Amino acid sequence: MAPRIGARQNSGMRRKPLYKVTFLNQGKSYELYARDVRSSELWGFTTIAELVFADAGGVIVDPSEEKLRDEFRDTRALHLPIQSILRIEEVEKRGTAAIRDAASGDKITPFPMAPPKHGA
């Protein structure tokens, strides 16, 4: 098994590190949080597993996080090509998972927008 990125000695009940992984997928920049990031057994890939999302129960604050949770609901692990990964950060606490436009960095809102009314 490949070593985990940023592996530390686990002393007692210490929590696993939390990683923010930013990668490109179909012209969009994805930001996900995971507890397990390591070199994949597939050559040229990085494995991202144990994805972390906000609790499903409660008020939806960010629809893009809900979209990501739905997209990766049944995913045990992502095997990402190393050239698609923009950044891996070890963080103290989870932020909001997001999908952004890769060119502008603007957050992509999955809500349908009403077309403008002409001649109104």
Secondary structure, DSSP 8 states (H G I E B T S, - for coil): ---BTT-----TT----EEEEEEEETTEEEEEEEEEEEE-SSTTEEEEEEEE---SSS--S-HHHHHHHHHTTT-SEEEEEGGGEEEEEEESS----EEEETTT--B---S------TT-
